[in-house]
Amino acid sequence: MNEQQRRRWMWGVAGLAAAAGAGVSWWRWLPSAVSADALPDWWAARYETPNGQSLAMADFLGQPLLVNFWATWCPPCIEEMPLLDAFYRTHQAAGWRVLGLAVDQVDPVRAFLVRTPMGFPIGMAGLSGVALSRTLGNATGGLPFTVVFSPKGEVVHRHIGKLSAADLAQIAGLMP
């Protein structure tokens, strides 16, 4: 085998390894099925805001709802928060609701919201938010995790990882 053939062979092996790694990574980040009892439990749940007010999930039924699981210690979560706020401000007149569920402690969330106020409500899910997100299809428990509910309360879209403006435009198009 000459030098040129050996280089081609090495590049071919490297390409196959990269493709296999990308495939495994893509498969790992696909949302899993929603747990059978997740939706009744979800719509019956209540969360406190960082200021101690109660948020009943049942109050969000009847309108499209984007729920984002996030944390102050998660850089991609923090990066997407202004995009989520812009999405909410742009689409609230069309009936869209947005809810941030913090997988975090109250004090860091309060401090974040003082620095970066959001127009949509934030609920405190705490560490149990990871388990909750798993019942909604987040098999890895990674953050950020976004779930979109139809006005009927059904899961219509899930996204693991940081949202982009293009992702949010696609989400906006899910509801008439």
N, C-alpha and C positions, 0 to 999 in steps of 0.2 A: 504494500500500500504506500503510495507516494504521499508527500506532504499535503498536497491539495485534497486528495481523497480523505485523508485523516481529518483534516479541518472540516470538511463537509459532514463526515460521520459524527464528529464531536458537536457540531452545530445542530445536526438532526437529533441527536440524543438530548441535547440541551432544550431544543424546541419541544420535544415530546414530554420531557420532565416539566417544563413550564406549563404546557397545556394540561397535563394531568393535575398539577397543583392548582391551577385556576379552576378546573372542573370540580375538584374536591372543595375548594373554598366557596365556589358558587353554590354547590349543593348544601354545604353546611349553613349558609346564610339564608336559605329558603325558609319562609315561614312554614311551620308545621300545622296540622289540623287544629281547629278550635275544639277545646274540650267540650264534651256533651253537656255538662252542667254549668259551663262558664257563663253563658248569656243570662240565665235566670239569676245567678249569683251576682253578676255584674250590675244588672239593672236594679237589684235590691240593695246594692252597696251605698254607703255614705262615706265621705272623706271630709276631713277638716281642712280649711284653708290655713295658710301660715298665720293668719290673724285670728284663728279659732272659730270661724263661721263654719256651718255645715253645708256640704255640697251633696245633694241626693242625685244619684245617677238617673233615677226615674224622671227627674225634671228635664233631662236632656232628650228624652224620647220625643219623636214627632218632627225632629229636624235632623239634617245630616250633621254628624259629629265626628271631628277629628280628635283623637286622644293621643297624646305624646307622652311616653314614659321617658323621663330625663333625670339628670342629677347635676348638681353644681360642680362635682369633681370630674365630670365627663366633658372633655374639650369639644367633641363633635356636637354634644347636646347644647352647649353654650353657644356655639357657632350658629346653630340652626334656629335658636329662639327668636332672633329678629325676623327671620323669614316666616316663622309661624305667626308672629304678631302681625306682620304685613298681610299674610293670607287671611287672618281673621278680620282685620280692618277692611280689607277689600271685599270679602265675601259674606260678611255678617248680614248685609242688607238682603242677600239672597237666601237667608235662613241658616247659613252655616254657623255651627258652634265649634269652638275649640276648647279643649281642656288639657292642661298640663298636669301630669301626675308625677310628683317628685319622689324619686327613690332616694331619699336623703333625709337629713335632720332639719328641723324647723329653722334654727338660727342661720345656717348657711343659705337657706332658701330666702329667708327674710332679707338678709344682706344683699343677695343677688337682685332681688326685686326692687330694693331701694336704688341700686345702681342702674338697673335695667328694667324699668316698669313694663309690664305686659298688659294688654287690653283684655285678655281672656283670663278666666279663672285658673288658679293653680290649687291643686289638692295635694295633700300629704299622704303618699302611699307607704312611705318608709321602706324598710328592707323587704316587707311583704309584697311590695310592688313587683319585685322580680318574679316571685311565684305567680302573682296575678298575671303578669305579662306572658308567662309560660302557658297559662290556661287559654290565653288568647292567640297562641301560635308562635310565641317567641321561644323556640326550643333551646337556644343557647343562653337565654337570659341576658343578652347583650343590650347595651344602650347606645344611642337612642332607639326606641321602638315605637312605631306609629300604627295605630289601628283606626280605620274609618268605618263608621256605622251608618247604615241607611236610616231614614226617618222611622222605619219599622223596627229598628233595633238590631238588624242583622249585620254581621261583619261583611263588608264588601271589599276591603283592601287592607293589606298589612305591609309594612316596610320595616326592615331591620337595617339600622345604620342611619347616617346623616341624610336628611332630605335636601334636595336641591330645588331651585326655583322651577325647573322643568318637572320634577316629581310633583310639586304642589299644583302646577297647572294641570297635570294629568288627574290628580285627585279632584280638583275643582270640576273637571269634566265628567266625573262619575255620577253627579246628580244633576237633573235638569234644572 
